Amino acid sequence: MLKTGTSKKTPLGVGHIAPDFELDDQDGNPVKLSSLKGKKVVLYFYPKDMTSGCTVEACEFAGAYSVLKKKAVLLGVSKDSAQDHKKFIAKHNLPFQLLVDDKKVAEKYDSYGEKSMYGRKYMGIFRKTFVIDENGRISKIFEKVKPEGHAKEVLDAVS
């Protein structure tokens, strides 16, 4: 028997029901995952607006969006504010919604935790993408995403 406080959550995997959530987009409009049932959803977590890797990833998604939107709803998620998301969208002409997360949804999706950069440790969002099928089940997980070429990987996965 496990002692109190020592139990670990089972990590999400392919075939699991995607945890439901409701987050506001860049314009303050609520987006609820369960309201998208019947559609494929690409949910991508990224660390920060306006950074080099996140810009490459977002711009590649924007470039693939005309094809991708016919196959799935694309949602980006980070801890940035709605105002920061609006600036990011405007600067790079992003045609999809960016959601504001206080890290709770990232935690549900095993996309938040300790990171390190230049020997410094900190807590942050991992670059990770989930493809969720029309029934709300996770059909594909991209771990440790490399921004360059990721949009094509996702497009292949939803095709």
MODELLER restraints for C-alpha pairs under 7 A, 6 or more apart:
rsr = mdl.restraints
at = mdl.atoms
rsr.add(forms.Gaussian(group=physical.xy_distance, feature=features.Distance(at['CA:11:A'], at['CA:110:A']), mean=6.78, stdev=0.5))
rsr.add(forms.Gaussian(group=physical.xy_distance, feature=features.Distance(at['CA:12:A'], at['CA:109:A']), mean=6.78, stdev=0.5))
rsr.add(forms.Gaussian(group=physical.xy_distance, feature=features.Distance(at['CA:14:A'], at['CA:138:A']), mean=5.05, stdev=0.5))
rsr.add(forms.Gaussian(group=physical.xy_distance, feature=features.Distance(at['CA:14:A'], at['CA:139:A']), mean=5.21, stdev=0.5))
rsr.add(forms.Gaussian(group=physical.xy_distance, feature=features.Distance(at['CA:14:A'], at['CA:140:A']), mean=5.86, stdev=0.5))
rsr.add(forms.Gaussian(group=physical.xy_distance, feature=features.Distance(at['CA:14:A'], at['CA:141:A']), mean=6.90, stdev=0.5))
rsr.add(forms.Gaussian(group=physical.xy_distance, feature=features.Distance(at['CA:15:A'], at['CA:137:A']), mean=5.56, stdev=0.5))
rsr.add(forms.Gaussian(group=physical.xy_distance, feature=features.Distance(at['CA:15:A'], at['CA:138:A']), mean=5.29, stdev=0.5))
rsr.add(forms.Gaussian(group=physical.xy_distance, feature=features.Distance(at['CA:15:A'], at['CA:139:A']), mean=6.00, stdev=0.5))
rsr.add(forms.Gaussian(group=physical.xy_distance, feature=features.Distance(at['CA:16:A'], at['CA:137:A']), mean=5.45, stdev=0.5))
rsr.add(forms.Gaussian(group=physical.xy_distance, feature=features.Distance(at['CA:16:A'], at['CA:138:A']), mean=5.62, stdev=0.5))
rsr.add(forms.Gaussian(group=physical.xy_distance, feature=features.Distance(at['CA:17:A'], at['CA:136:A']), mean=5.76, stdev=0.5))
rsr.add(forms.Gaussian(group=physical.xy_distance, feature=features.Distance(at['CA:17:A'], at['CA:137:A']), mean=4.30, stdev=0.5))
rsr.add(forms.Gaussian(group=physical.xy_distance, feature=features.Distance(at['CA:17:A'], at['CA:138:A']), mean=6.18, stdev=0.5))
rsr.add(forms.Gaussian(group=physical.xy_distance, feature=features.Distance(at['CA:18:A'], at['CA:132:A']), mean=6.93, stdev=0.5))
rsr.add(forms.Gaussian(group=physical.xy_distance, feature=features.Distance(at['CA:18:A'], at['CA:136:A']), mean=5.78, stdev=0.5))
rsr.add(forms.Gaussian(group=physical.xy_distance, feature=features.Distance(at['CA:18:A'], at['CA:137:A']), mean=5.43, stdev=0.5))
rsr.add(forms.Gaussian(group=physical.xy_distance, feature=features.Distance(at['CA:18:A'], at['CA:138:A']), mean=5.74, stdev=0.5))
rsr.add(forms.Gaussian(group=physical.xy_distance, feature=features.Distance(at['CA:19:A'], at['CA:108:A']), mean=6.78, stdev=0.5))
rsr.add(forms.Gaussian(group=physical.xy_distance, feature=features.Distance(at['CA:20:A'], at['CA:33:A']), mean=5.51, stdev=0.5))
rsr.add(forms.Gaussian(group=physical.xy_distance, feature=features.Distance(at['CA:20:A'], at['CA:34:A']), mean=5.97, stdev=0.5))
rsr.add(forms.Gaussian(group=physical.xy_distance, feature=features.Distance(at['CA:21:A'], at['CA:32:A']), mean=5.64, stdev=0.5))
rsr.add(forms.Gaussian(group=physical.xy_distance, feature=features.Distance(at['CA:21:A'], at['CA:33:A']), mean=5.72, stdev=0.5))
rsr.add(forms.Gaussian(group=physical.xy_distance, feature=features.Distance(at['CA:21:A'], at['CA:105:A']), mean=6.80, stdev=0.5))
rsr.add(forms.Gaussian(group=physical.xy_distance, feature=features.Distance(at['CA:22:A'], at['CA:30:A']), mean=6.30, stdev=0.5))
rsr.add(forms.Gaussian(group=physical.xy_distance, feature=features.Distance(at['CA:22:A'], at['CA:31:A']), mean=5.35, stdev=0.5))
rsr.add(forms.Gaussian(group=physical.xy_distance, feature=features.Distance(at['CA:22:A'], at['CA:32:A']), mean=4.17, stdev=0.5))
rsr.add(forms.Gaussian(group=physical.xy_distance, feature=features.Distance(at['CA:22:A'], at['CA:33:A']), mean=6.55, stdev=0.5))
rsr.add(forms.Gaussian(group=physical.xy_distance, feature=features.Distance(at['CA:23:A'], at['CA:30:A']), mean=5.49, stdev=0.5))
rsr.add(forms.Gaussian(group=physical.xy_distance, feature=features.Distance(at['CA:23:A'], at['CA:31:A']), mean=5.38, stdev=0.5))
rsr.add(forms.Gaussian(group=physical.xy_distance, feature=features.Distance(at['CA:23:A'], at['CA:32:A']), mean=6.64, stdev=0.5))
rsr.add(forms.Gaussian(group=physical.xy_distance, feature=features.Distance(at['CA:23:A'], at['CA:99:A']), mean=6.07, stdev=0.5))
rsr.add(forms.Gaussian(group=physical.xy_distance, feature=features.Distance(at['CA:23:A'], at['CA:100:A']), mean=6.22, stdev=0.5))
rsr.add(forms.Gaussian(group=physical.xy_distance, feature=features.Distance(at['CA:23:A'], at['CA:101:A']), mean=6.60, stdev=0.5))
rsr.add(forms.Gaussian(group=physical.xy_distance, feature=features.Distance(at['CA:24:A'], at['CA:30:A']), mean=4.25, stdev=0.5))
rsr.add(forms.Gaussian(group=physical.xy_distance, feature=features.Distance(at['CA:24:A'], at['CA:31:A']), mean=5.88, stdev=0.5))
rsr.add(forms.Gaussian(group=physical.xy_distance, feature=features.Distance(at['CA:24:A'], at['CA:99:A']), mean=5.66, stdev=0.5))
rsr.add(forms.Gaussian(group=physical.xy_distance, feature=features.Distance(at['CA:24:A'], at['CA:100:A']), mean=5.78, stdev=0.5))
rsr.add(forms.Gaussian(group=physical.xy_distance, feature=features.Distance(at['CA:25:A'], at['CA:31:A']), mean=6.78, stdev=0.5))
rsr.add(forms.Gaussian(group=physical.xy_distance, feature=features.Distance(at['CA:25:A'], at['CA:82:A']), mean=6.76, stdev=0.5))
rsr.add(forms.Gaussian(group=physical.xy_distance, feature=features.Distance(at['CA:25:A'], at['CA:97:A']), mean=6.06, stdev=0.5))
rsr.add(forms.Gaussian(group=physical.xy_distance, feature=features.Distance(at['CA:25:A'], at['CA:98:A']), mean=5.46, stdev=0.5))
rsr.add(forms.Gaussian(group=physical.xy_distance, feature=features.Distance(at['CA:25:A'], at['CA:99:A']), mean=4.27, stdev=0.5))
rsr.add(forms.Gaussian(group=physical.xy_distance, feature=features.Distance(at['CA:25:A'], at['CA:100:A']), mean=6.04, stdev=0.5))
rsr.add(forms.Gaussian(group=physical.xy_distance, feature=features.Distance(at['CA:26:A'], at['CA:82:A']), mean=4.30, stdev=0.5))
rsr.add(forms.Gaussian(group=physical.xy_distance, feature=features.Distance(at['CA:26:A'], at['CA:83:A']), mean=6.78, stdev=0.5))
rsr.add(forms.Gaussian(group=physical.xy_distance, feature=features.Distance(at['CA:26:A'], at['CA:85:A']), mean=5.52, stdev=0.5))
rsr.add(forms.Gaussian(group=physical.xy_distance, feature=features.Distance(at['CA:26:A'], at['CA:86:A']), mean=5.66, stdev=0.5))
rsr.add(forms.Gaussian(group=physical.xy_distance, feature=features.Distance(at['CA:26:A'], at['CA:97:A']), mean=6.87, stdev=0.5))
rsr.add(forms.Gaussian(group=physical.xy_distance, feature=features.Distance(at['CA:26:A'], at['CA:98:A']), mean=5.85, stdev=0.5))
rsr.add(forms.Gaussian(group=physical.xy_distance, feature=features.Distance(at['CA:26:A'], at['CA:99:A']), mean=6.29, stdev=0.5))
rsr.add(forms.Gaussian(group=physical.xy_distance, feature=features.Distance(at['CA:27:A'], at['CA:82:A']), mean=6.64, stdev=0.5))
rsr.add(forms.Gaussian(group=physical.xy_distance, feature=features.Distance(at['CA:37:A'], at['CA:134:A']), mean=5.55, stdev=0.5))
rsr.add(forms.Gaussian(group=physical.xy_distance, feature=features.Distance(at['CA:37:A'], at['CA:135:A']), mean=6.00, stdev=0.5))
rsr.add(forms.Gaussian(group=physical.xy_distance, feature=features.Distance(at['CA:37:A'], at['CA:136:A']), mean=6.05, stdev=0.5))
rsr.add(forms.Gaussian(group=physical.xy_distance, feature=features.Distance(at['CA:38:A'], at['CA:134:A']), mean=4.24, stdev=0.5))
rsr.add(forms.Gaussian(group=physical.xy_distance, feature=features.Distance(at['CA:38:A'], at['CA:135:A']), mean=6.16, stdev=0.5))
rsr.add(forms.Gaussian(group=physical.xy_distance, feature=features.Distance(at['CA:39:A'], at['CA:72:A']), mean=6.37, stdev=0.5))
rsr.add(forms.Gaussian(group=physical.xy_distance, feature=features.Distance(at['CA:39:A'], at['CA:133:A']), mean=6.82, stdev=0.5))
rsr.add(forms.Gaussian(group=physical.xy_distance, feature=features.Distance(at['CA:39:A'], at['CA:134:A']), mean=4.54, stdev=0.5))
rsr.add(forms.Gaussian(group=physical.xy_distance, feature=features.Distance(at['CA:40:A'], at['CA:71:A']), mean=6.84, stdev=0.5))
rsr.add(forms.Gaussian(group=physical.xy_distance, feature=features.Distance(at['CA:40:A'], at['CA:72:A']), mean=4.57, stdev=0.5))
rsr.add(forms.Gaussian(group=physical.xy_distance, feature=features.Distance(at['CA:40:A'], at['CA:73:A']), mean=6.25, stdev=0.5))
rsr.add(forms.Gaussian(group=physical.xy_distance, feature=features.Distance(at['CA:40:A'], at['CA:132:A']), mean=5.62, stdev=0.5))
rsr.add(forms.Gaussian(group=physical.xy_distance, feature=features.Distance(at['CA:40:A'], at['CA:133:A']), mean=4.63, stdev=0.5))
rsr.add(forms.Gaussian(group=physical.xy_distance, feature=features.Distance(at['CA:40:A'], at['CA:134:A']), mean=4.90, stdev=0.5))
rsr.add(forms.Gaussian(group=physical.xy_distance, feature=features.Distance(at['CA:41:A'], at['CA:72:A']), mean=5.10, stdev=0.5))
rsr.add(forms.Gaussian(group=physical.xy_distance, feature=features.Distance(at['CA:41:A'], at['CA:73:A']), mean=4.65, stdev=0.5))
rsr.add(forms.Gaussian(group=physical.xy_distance, feature=features.Distance(at['CA:41:A'], at['CA:74:A']), mean=6.01, stdev=0.5))
rsr.add(forms.Gaussian(group=physical.xy_distance, feature=features.Distance(at['CA:41:A'], at['CA:131:A']), mean=5.83, stdev=0.5))
rsr.add(forms.Gaussian(group=physical.xy_distance, feature=features.Distance(at['CA:41:A'], at['CA:132:A']), mean=5.02, stdev=0.5))
rsr.add(forms.Gaussian(group=physical.xy_distance, feature=features.Distance(at['CA:41:A'], at['CA:133:A']), mean=6.60, stdev=0.5))
rsr.add(forms.Gaussian(group=physical.xy_distance, feature=features.Distance(at['CA:42:A'], at['CA:72:A']), mean=6.44, stdev=0.5))
rsr.add(forms.Gaussian(group=physical.xy_distance, feature=features.Distance(at['CA:42:A'], at['CA:73:A']), mean=6.01, stdev=0.5))
rsr.add(forms.Gaussian(group=physical.xy_distance, feature=features.Distance(at['CA:42:A'], at['CA:74:A']), mean=4.81, stdev=0.5))
rsr.add(forms.Gaussian(group=physical.xy_distance, feature=features.Distance(at['CA:42:A'], at['CA:75:A']), mean=6.16, stdev=0.5))
rsr.add(forms.Gaussian(group=physical.xy_distance, feature=features.Distance(at['CA:42:A'], at['CA:130:A']), mean=5.80, stdev=0.5))
rsr.add(forms.Gaussian(group=physical.xy_distance, feature=features.Distance(at['CA:42:A'], at['CA:131:A']), mean=4.66, stdev=0.5))
rsr.add(forms.Gaussian(group=physical.xy_distance, feature=features.Distance(at['CA:42:A'], at['CA:132:A']), mean=6.32, stdev=0.5))
rsr.add(forms.Gaussian(group=physical.xy_distance, feature=features.Distance(at['CA:43:A'], at['CA:74:A']), mean=6.25, stdev=0.5))
rsr.add(forms.Gaussian(group=physical.xy_distance, feature=features.Distance(at['CA:43:A'], at['CA:75:A']), mean=5.03, stdev=0.5))
rsr.add(forms.Gaussian(group=physical.xy_distance, feature=features.Distance(at['CA:43:A'], at['CA:76:A']), mean=6.05, stdev=0.5))
rsr.add(forms.Gaussian(group=physical.xy_distance, feature=features.Distance(at['CA:43:A'], at['CA:129:A']), mean=5.69, stdev=0.5))
rsr.add(forms.Gaussian(group=physical.xy_distance, feature=features.Distance(at['CA:43:A'], at['CA:130:A']), mean=5.15, stdev=0.5))
rsr.add(forms.Gaussian(group=physical.xy_distance, feature=features.Distance(at['CA:43:A'], at['CA:131:A']), mean=6.42, stdev=0.5))
rsr.add(forms.Gaussian(group=physical.xy_distance, feature=features.Distance(at['CA:44:A'], at['CA:75:A']), mean=6.29, stdev=0.5))
rsr.add(forms.Gaussian(group=physical.xy_distance, feature=features.Distance(at['CA:44:A'], at['CA:76:A']), mean=4.92, stdev=0.5))
rsr.add(forms.Gaussian(group=physical.xy_distance, feature=features.Distance(at['CA:44:A'], at['CA:77:A']), mean=6.09, stdev=0.5))
rsr.add(forms.Gaussian(group=physical.xy_distance, feature=features.Distance(at['CA:44:A'], at['CA:128:A']), mean=5.91, stdev=0.5))
rsr.add(forms.Gaussian(group=physical.xy_distance, feature=features.Distance(at['CA:44:A'], at['CA:129:A']), mean=4.19, stdev=0.5))
rsr.add(forms.Gaussian(group=physical.xy_distance, feature=features.Distance(at['CA:44:A'], at['CA:130:A']), mean=6.27, stdev=0.5))
rsr.add(forms.Gaussian(group=physical.xy_distance, feature=features.Distance(at['CA:45:A'], at['CA:76:A']), mean=5.93, stdev=0.5))
rsr.add(forms.Gaussian(group=physical.xy_distance, feature=features.Distance(at['CA:45:A'], at['CA:77:A']), mean=4.75, stdev=0.5))
rsr.add(forms.Gaussian(group=physical.xy_distance, feature=features.Distance(at['CA:45:A'], at['CA:78:A']), mean=6.00, stdev=0.5))
rsr.add(forms.Gaussian(group=physical.xy_distance, feature=features.Distance(at['CA:45:A'], at['CA:125:A']), mean=6.96, stdev=0.5))
rsr.add(forms.Gaussian(group=physical.xy_distance, feature=features.Distance(at['CA:45:A'], at['CA:126:A']), mean=6.66, stdev=0.5))
rsr.add(forms.Gaussian(group=physical.xy_distance, feature=features.Distance(at['CA:45:A'], at['CA:127:A']), mean=5.33, stdev=0.5))
rsr.add(forms.Gaussian(group=physical.xy_distance, feature=features.Distance(at['CA:45:A'], at['CA:128:A']), mean=5.25, stdev=0.5))
rsr.add(forms.Gaussian(group=physical.xy_distance, feature=features.Distance(at['CA:45:A'], at['CA:129:A']), mean=6.08, stdev=0.5))
rsr.add(forms.Gaussian(group=physical.xy_distance, feature=features.Distance(at['CA:46:A'], at['CA:54:A']), mean=6.41, stdev=0.5))
rsr.add(forms.Gaussian(group=physical.xy_distance, feature=features.Distance(at['CA:46:A'], at['CA:77:A']), mean=6.27, stdev=0.5))
rsr.add(forms.Gaussian(group=physical.xy_distance, feature=features.Distance(at['CA:46:A'], at['CA:78:A']), mean=5.54, stdev=0.5))
rsr.add(forms.Gaussian(group=physical.xy_distance, feature=features.Distance(at['CA:46:A'], at['CA:125:A']), mean=6.29, stdev=0.5))
rsr.add(forms.Gaussian(group=physical.xy_distance, feature=features.Distance(at['CA:46:A'], at['CA:126:A']), mean=6.16, stdev=0.5))
rsr.add(forms.Gaussian(group=physical.xy_distance, feature=features.Distance(at['CA:46:A'], at['CA:127:A']), mean=4.57, stdev=0.5))
rsr.add(forms.Gaussian(group=physical.xy_distance, feature=features.Distance(at['CA:46:A'], at['CA:128:A']), mean=6.89, stdev=0.5))
rsr.add(forms.Gaussian(group=physical.xy_distance, feature=features.Distance(at['CA:47:A'], at['CA:78:A']), mean=5.88, stdev=0.5))
rsr.add(forms.Gaussian(group=physical.xy_distance, feature=features.Distance(at['CA:47:A'], at['CA:124:A']), mean=6.74, stdev=0.5))
rsr.add(forms.Gaussian(group=physical.xy_distance, feature=features.Distance(at['CA:47:A'], at['CA:125:A']), mean=4.99, stdev=0.5))
rsr.add(forms.Gaussian(group=physical.xy_distance, feature=features.Distance(at['CA:47:A'], at['CA:126:A']), mean=6.16, stdev=0.5))
rsr.add(forms.Gaussian(group=physical.xy_distance, feature=features.Distance(at['CA:47:A'], at['CA:127:A']), mean=6.39, stdev=0.5))
rsr.add(forms.Gaussian(group=physical.xy_distance, feature=features.Distance(at['CA:48:A'], at['CA:54:A']), mean=6.47, stdev=0.5))
rsr.add(forms.Gaussian(group=physical.xy_distance, feature=features.Distance(at['CA:48:A'], at['CA:78:A']), mean=6.30, stdev=0.5))
rsr.add(forms.Gaussian(group=physical.xy_distance, feature=features.Distance(at['CA:48:A'], at['CA:80:A']), mean=6.46, stdev=0.5))
rsr.add(forms.Gaussian(group=physical.xy_distance, feature=features.Distance(at['CA:49:A'], at['CA:80:A']), mean=6.75, stdev=0.5))
rsr.add(forms.Gaussian(group=physical.xy_distance, feature=features.Distance(at['CA:49:A'], at['CA:84:A']), mean=6.88, stdev=0.5))
rsr.add(forms.Gaussian(group=physical.xy_distance, feature=features.Distance(at['CA:49:A'], at['CA:85:A']), mean=6.72, stdev=0.5))
rsr.add(forms.Gaussian(group=physical.xy_distance, feature=features.Distance(at['CA:49:A'], at['CA:88:A']), mean=6.09, stdev=0.5))
rsr.add(forms.Gaussian(group=physical.xy_distance, feature=features.Distance(at['CA:50:A'], at['CA:88:A']), mean=6.17, stdev=0.5))
rsr.add(forms.Gaussian(group=physical.xy_distance, feature=features.Distance(at['CA:53:A'], at['CA:147:A']), mean=5.77, stdev=0.5))
rsr.add(forms.Gaussian(group=physical.xy_distance, feature=features.Distance(at['CA:54:A'], at['CA:147:A']), mean=6.88, stdev=0.5))
rsr.add(forms.Gaussian(group=physical.xy_distance, feature=features.Distance(at['CA:56:A'], at['CA:147:A']), mean=5.99, stdev=0.5))
rsr.add(forms.Gaussian(group=physical.xy_distance, feature=features.Distance(at['CA:56:A'], at['CA:148:A']), mean=6.36, stdev=0.5))
rsr.add(forms.Gaussian(group=physical.xy_distance, feature=features.Distance(at['CA:57:A'], at['CA:147:A']), mean=4.51, stdev=0.5))
rsr.add(forms.Gaussian(group=physical.xy_distance, feature=features.Distance(at['CA:57:A'], at['CA:148:A']), mean=6.26, stdev=0.5))
rsr.add(forms.Gaussian(group=physical.xy_distance, feature=features.Distance(at['CA:57:A'], at['CA:150:A']), mean=6.81, stdev=0.5))
rsr.add(forms.Gaussian(group=physical.xy_distance, feature=features.Distance(at['CA:59:A'], at['CA:92:A']), mean=6.78, stdev=0.5))
rsr.add(forms.Gaussian(group=physical.xy_distance, feature=features.Distance(at['CA:60:A'], at['CA:151:A']), mean=5.69, stdev=0.5))
rsr.add(forms.Gaussian(group=physical.xy_distance, feature=features.Distance(at['CA:61:A'], at['CA:151:A']), mean=5.14, stdev=0.5))
rsr.add(forms.Gaussian(group=physical.xy_distance, feature=features.Distance(at['CA:62:A'], at['CA:94:A']), mean=5.54, stdev=0.5))
rsr.add(forms.Gaussian(group=physical.xy_distance, feature=features.Distance(at['CA:62:A'], at['CA:95:A']), mean=6.25, stdev=0.5))
rsr.add(forms.Gaussian(group=physical.xy_distance, feature=features.Distance(at['CA:64:A'], at['CA:151:A']), mean=6.70, stdev=0.5))
rsr.add(forms.Gaussian(group=physical.xy_distance, feature=features.Distance(at['CA:68:A'], at['CA:155:A']), mean=6.16, stdev=0.5))
rsr.add(forms.Gaussian(group=physical.xy_distance, feature=features.Distance(at['CA:71:A'], at['CA:158:A']), mean=6.51, stdev=0.5))
rsr.add(forms.Gaussian(group=physical.xy_distance, feature=features.Distance(at['CA:71:A'], at['CA:159:A']), mean=6.99, stdev=0.5))
rsr.add(forms.Gaussian(group=physical.xy_distance, feature=features.Distance(at['CA:74:A'], at['CA:96:A']), mean=6.38, stdev=0.5))
rsr.add(forms.Gaussian(group=physical.xy_distance, feature=features.Distance(at['CA:75:A'], at['CA:96:A']), mean=6.67, stdev=0.5))
rsr.add(forms.Gaussian(group=physical.xy_distance, feature=features.Distance(at['CA:75:A'], at['CA:97:A']), mean=5.49, stdev=0.5))
rsr.add(forms.Gaussian(group=physical.xy_distance, feature=features.Distance(at['CA:75:A'], at['CA:98:A']), mean=5.92, stdev=0.5))
rsr.add(forms.Gaussian(group=physical.xy_distance, feature=features.Distance(at['CA:75:A'], at['CA:99:A']), mean=6.99, stdev=0.5))
rsr.add(forms.Gaussian(group=physical.xy_distance, feature=features.Distance(at['CA:76:A'], at['CA:97:A']), mean=6.45, stdev=0.5))
rsr.add(forms.Gaussian(group=physical.xy_distance, feature=features.Distance(at['CA:76:A'], at['CA:98:A']), mean=4.61, stdev=0.5))
rsr.add(forms.Gaussian(group=physical.xy_distance, feature=features.Distance(at['CA:76:A'], at['CA:99:A']), mean=5.99, stdev=0.5))
rsr.add(forms.Gaussian(group=physical.xy_distance, feature=features.Distance(at['CA:77:A'], at['CA:98:A']), mean=5.76, stdev=0.5))
rsr.add(forms.Gaussian(group=physical.xy_distance, feature=features.Distance(at['CA:77:A'], at['CA:99:A']), mean=4.79, stdev=0.5))
rsr.add(forms.Gaussian(group=physical.xy_distance, feature=features.Distance(at['CA:77:A'], at['CA:100:A']), mean=6.29, stdev=0.5))
rsr.add(forms.Gaussian(group=physical.xy_distance, feature=features.Distance(at['CA:77:A'], at['CA:101:A']), mean=6.53, stdev=0.5))
rsr.add(forms.Gaussian(group=physical.xy_distance, feature=features.Distance(at['CA:78:A'], at['CA:99:A']), mean=6.64, stdev=0.5))
rsr.add(forms.Gaussian(group=physical.xy_distance, feature=features.Distance(at['CA:78:A'], at['CA:100:A']), mean=5.97, stdev=0.5))
rsr.add(forms.Gaussian(group=physical.xy_distance, feature=features.Distance(at['CA:78:A'], at['CA:101:A']), mean=5.76, stdev=0.5))
rsr.add(forms.Gaussian(group=physical.xy_distance, feature=features.Distance(at['CA:79:A'], at['CA:100:A']), mean=5.76, stdev=0.5))
rsr.add(forms.Gaussian(group=physical.xy_distance, feature=features.Distance(at['CA:79:A'], at['CA:101:A']), mean=4.87, stdev=0.5))
rsr.add(forms.Gaussian(group=physical.xy_distance, feature=features.Distance(at['CA:79:A'], at['CA:102:A']), mean=5.56, stdev=0.5))
rsr.add(forms.Gaussian(group=physical.xy_distance, feature=features.Distance(at['CA:79:A'], at['CA:103:A']), mean=6.31, stdev=0.5))
rsr.add(forms.Gaussian(group=physical.xy_distance, feature=features.Distance(at['CA:80:A'], at['CA:100:A']), mean=6.12, stdev=0.5))
rsr.add(forms.Gaussian(group=physical.xy_distance, feature=features.Distance(at['CA:81:A'], at['CA:100:A']), mean=5.96, stdev=0.5))
rsr.add(forms.Gaussian(group=physical.xy_distance, feature=features.Distance(at['CA:82:A'], at['CA:100:A']), mean=6.19, stdev=0.5))
rsr.add(forms.Gaussian(group=physical.xy_distance, feature=features.Distance(at['CA:85:A'], at['CA:98:A']), mean=6.32, stdev=0.5))
rsr.add(forms.Gaussian(group=physical.xy_distance, feature=features.Distance(at['CA:103:A'], at['CA:112:A']), mean=6.85, stdev=0.5))
rsr.add(forms.Gaussian(group=physical.xy_distance, feature=features.Distance(at['CA:106:A'], at['CA:112:A']), mean=5.34, stdev=0.5))
rsr.add(forms.Gaussian(group=physical.xy_distance, feature=features.Distance(at['CA:106:A'], at['CA:125:A']), mean=6.72, stdev=0.5))
rsr.add(forms.Gaussian(group=physical.xy_distance, feature=features.Distance(at['CA:111:A'], at['CA:125:A']), mean=5.62, stdev=0.5))
rsr.add(forms.Gaussian(group=physical.xy_distance, feature=features.Distance(at['CA:111:A'], at['CA:126:A']), mean=5.03, stdev=0.5))
rsr.add(forms.Gaussian(group=physical.xy_distance, feature=features.Distance(at['CA:111:A'], at['CA:128:A']), mean=6.45, stdev=0.5))
rsr.add(forms.Gaussian(group=physical.xy_distance, feature=features.Distance(at['CA:112:A'], at['CA:124:A']), mean=5.54, stdev=0.5))
rsr.add(forms.Gaussian(group=physical.xy_distance, feature=features.Distance(at['CA:112:A'], at['CA:125:A']), mean=4.38, stdev=0.5))
rsr.add(forms.Gaussian(group=physical.xy_distance, feature=features.Distance(at['CA:112:A'], at['CA:126:A']), mean=5.75, stdev=0.5))
rsr.add(forms.Gaussian(group=physical.xy_distance, feature=features.Distance(at['CA:113:A'], at['CA:123:A']), mean=5.20, stdev=0.5))
rsr.add(forms.Gaussian(group=physical.xy_distance, feature=features.Distance(at['CA:113:A'], at['CA:124:A']), mean=5.63, stdev=0.5))
rsr.add(forms.Gaussian(group=physical.xy_distance, feature=features.Distance(at['CA:113:A'], at['CA:125:A']), mean=6.61, stdev=0.5))
rsr.add(forms.Gaussian(group=physical.xy_distance, feature=features.Distance(at['CA:114:A'], at['CA:121:A']), mean=6.63, stdev=0.5))
rsr.add(forms.Gaussian(group=physical.xy_distance, feature=features.Distance(at['CA:114:A'], at['CA:122:A']), mean=5.57, stdev=0.5))
rsr.add(forms.Gaussian(group=physical.xy_distance, feature=features.Distance(at['CA:114:A'], at['CA:123:A']), mean=4.45, stdev=0.5))
rsr.add(forms.Gaussian(group=physical.xy_distance, feature=features.Distance(at['CA:114:A'], at['CA:124:A']), mean=6.37, stdev=0.5))
rsr.add(forms.Gaussian(group=physical.xy_distance, feature=features.Distance(at['CA:115:A'], at['CA:121:A']), mean=5.62, stdev=0.5))
rsr.add(forms.Gaussian(group=physical.xy_distance, feature=features.Distance(at['CA:115:A'], at['CA:122:A']), mean=5.41, stdev=0.5))
rsr.add(forms.Gaussian(group=physical.xy_distance, feature=features.Distance(at['CA:115:A'], at['CA:123:A']), mean=5.81, stdev=0.5))
rsr.add(forms.Gaussian(group=physical.xy_distance, feature=features.Distance(at['CA:115:A'], at['CA:124:A']), mean=6.38, stdev=0.5))
rsr.add(forms.Gaussian(group=physical.xy_distance, feature=features.Distance(at['CA:116:A'], at['CA:122:A']), mean=6.11, stdev=0.5))
rsr.add(forms.Gaussian(group=physical.xy_distance, feature=features.Distance(at['CA:127:A'], at['CA:144:A']), mean=6.08, stdev=0.5))
rsr.add(forms.Gaussian(group=physical.xy_distance, feature=features.Distance(at['CA:127:A'], at['CA:145:A']), mean=5.64, stdev=0.5))
rsr.add(forms.Gaussian(group=physical.xy_distance, feature=features.Distance(at['CA:128:A'], at['CA:142:A']), mean=5.71, stdev=0.5))
rsr.add(forms.Gaussian(group=physical.xy_distance, feature=features.Distance(at['CA:128:A'], at['CA:143:A']), mean=5.18, stdev=0.5))
rsr.add(forms.Gaussian(group=physical.xy_distance, feature=features.Distance(at['CA:128:A'], at['CA:144:A']), mean=6.09, stdev=0.5))
rsr.add(forms.Gaussian(group=physical.xy_distance, feature=features.Distance(at['CA:128:A'], at['CA:145:A']), mean=5.81, stdev=0.5))
rsr.add(forms.Gaussian(group=physical.xy_distance, feature=features.Distance(at['CA:129:A'], at['CA:141:A']), mean=5.80, stdev=0.5))
rsr.add(forms.Gaussian(group=physical.xy_distance, feature=features.Distance(at['CA:129:A'], at['CA:142:A']), mean=4.99, stdev=0.5))
rsr.add(forms.Gaussian(group=physical.xy_distance, feature=features.Distance(at['CA:129:A'], at['CA:143:A']), mean=6.92, stdev=0.5))
rsr.add(forms.Gaussian(group=physical.xy_distance, feature=features.Distance(at['CA:130:A'], at['CA:138:A']), mean=6.67, stdev=0.5))
rsr.add(forms.Gaussian(group=physical.xy_distance, feature=features.Distance(at['CA:130:A'], at['CA:140:A']), mean=5.84, stdev=0.5))
rsr.add(forms.Gaussian(group=physical.xy_distance, feature=features.Distance(at['CA:130:A'], at['CA:141:A']), mean=4.67, stdev=0.5))
rsr.add(forms.Gaussian(group=physical.xy_distance, feature=features.Distance(at['CA:130:A'], at['CA:142:A']), mean=6.39, stdev=0.5))
rsr.add(forms.Gaussian(group=physical.xy_distance, feature=features.Distance(at['CA:131:A'], at['CA:138:A']), mean=5.85, stdev=0.5))
rsr.add(forms.Gaussian(group=physical.xy_distance, feature=features.Distance(at['CA:131:A'], at['CA:139:A']), mean=5.59, stdev=0.5))
rsr.add(forms.Gaussian(group=physical.xy_distance, feature=features.Distance(at['CA:131:A'], at['CA:140:A']), mean=5.03, stdev=0.5))
rsr.add(forms.Gaussian(group=physical.xy_distance, feature=features.Distance(at['CA:131:A'], at['CA:141:A']), mean=6.42, stdev=0.5))
rsr.add(forms.Gaussian(group=physical.xy_distance, feature=features.Distance(at['CA:132:A'], at['CA:138:A']), mean=4.38, stdev=0.5))
rsr.add(forms.Gaussian(group=physical.xy_distance, feature=features.Distance(at['CA:132:A'], at['CA:139:A']), mean=5.57, stdev=0.5))
rsr.add(forms.Gaussian(group=physical.xy_distance, feature=features.Distance(at['CA:133:A'], at['CA:139:A']), mean=6.00, stdev=0.5))
